[in-house]
Amino acid sequence: MQRRKAGGLTTSAGFSLIEMLVATTVFSFGMGGMAAMMLSAAGGMSEAEHHSLAHLGAADMAATLQLSPAALQHLANPPGATPLCFEQDGCSSEDWATARYLLWQTRIASELPGGRGMACRDSTPHDGTAEAPACDNAGPMVTKVFWEDPRRAHEADGGKRRAVAQVPQ
């Protein structure tokens, strides 16, 4: 909008359409950047949650196996079928440990994408995948939790992750 002053000079008041368009474009790019940043943060929190669940799950089962040396030996060489016991009273320590182990495996599978948990003897525990856990039946008893991180599927390992805890003896 132009106003005419005395002496023939003109001055502008307000914004022109082009200025408004540029301001709106800059604002839109800023809002788009903020949205992308928020999505990235949400994905990072999900990844951190999966890491926490896996490491806590591995440590939980390692502590459970530490409670009963007989159960530890039982799971190192598991039999075919074992009755399930959900309370330690009235069950053998082996049966109680087997029930806890099966519940733990179910929980890992439900809480983590592609989740799988296992206990085995392994002299090199920080190797293997869910499909091939690489347990060599030598060395200490360990618990391994495997899961997939879909946000990292493009990486060389295909987004496959692992958490390991050694059973204290």
TAHU-V968412 format. One record per pair of residues at least 12 apart in sequence whose ideal C-beta (glycine too) atoms are under 8 Angstrom apart, sorted by the first residue. I is the first residue (numbers start at 1). J is the second residue. If there is no record, write none. Layout:
i & j
I & J
I & J
This chain:
i & j
1 & 13
1 & 14
43 & 151
46 & 151
47 & 149
47 & 151
47 & 152
50 & 112
50 & 113
50 & 147
50 & 149
50 & 161
51 & 161
51 & 163
53 & 111
53 & 112
54 & 108
54 & 112
54 & 115
54 & 145
54 & 147
54 & 161
54 & 162
54 & 163
55 & 145
55 & 163
55 & 165
57 & 104
57 & 107
57 & 108
57 & 111
57 & 117
57 & 143
57 & 145
57 & 163
58 & 117
58 & 143
58 & 144
58 & 145
58 & 163
58 & 164
58 & 165
59 & 143
59 & 165
60 & 104
61 & 100
61 & 101
61 & 104
61 & 117
61 & 119
61 & 143
61 & 165
62 & 142
62 & 143
62 & 165
62 & 166
62 & 167
62 & 168
63 & 168
64 & 97
64 & 100
64 & 101
64 & 104
65 & 97
65 & 119
65 & 141
65 & 143
65 & 167
66 & 167
66 & 168
66 & 169
68 & 93
68 & 94
68 & 96
68 & 97
70 & 92
70 & 93
70 & 94
71 & 93
71 & 94
71 & 96
71 & 97
71 & 98
72 & 97
72 & 141
72 & 167
74 & 93
74 & 94
74 & 97
74 & 98
75 & 97
75 & 98
75 & 101
75 & 119
75 & 141
76 & 119
76 & 120
76 & 121
76 & 141
78 & 98
82 & 94
82 & 95
82 & 98
82 & 99
83 & 95
84 & 98
84 & 99
84 & 102
85 & 98
85 & 99
86 & 99
101 & 119
104 & 117
105 & 117
105 & 118
108 & 145
108 & 147
112 & 145
112 & 147
113 & 147
113 & 148
113 & 149
113 & 150
114 & 130
114 & 146
114 & 147
114 & 148
115 & 145
115 & 146
115 & 147
116 & 130
116 & 145
116 & 146
116 & 147
117 & 143
117 & 144
117 & 145
117 & 146
118 & 133
118 & 135
118 & 143
118 & 144
119 & 141
119 & 142
119 & 143
119 & 144
119 & 167
120 & 133
120 & 135
120 & 137
120 & 141
120 & 142
120 & 144
121 & 135
121 & 136
121 & 137
121 & 138
121 & 139
121 & 140
121 & 141
121 & 142
122 & 134
122 & 135
122 & 136
122 & 137
122 & 138
122 & 139
122 & 140
122 & 142
122 & 144
123 & 136
123 & 138
123 & 139
123 & 140
124 & 136
124 & 139
125 & 139
125 & 140
125 & 142
125 & 144
125 & 164
125 & 166
126 & 162
126 & 164
128 & 144
128 & 146
128 & 162
129 & 146
129 & 160
129 & 162
130 & 146
130 & 147
130 & 160
133 & 146
140 & 166
140 & 167
140 & 169
141 & 166
141 & 167
141 & 169
142 & 164
142 & 165
142 & 166
142 & 167
143 & 164
143 & 165
143 & 167
144 & 162
144 & 163
144 & 164
145 & 162
145 & 163
145 & 164
146 & 160
146 & 161
146 & 162
147 & 160
147 & 161
148 & 160
148 & 161
149 & 161
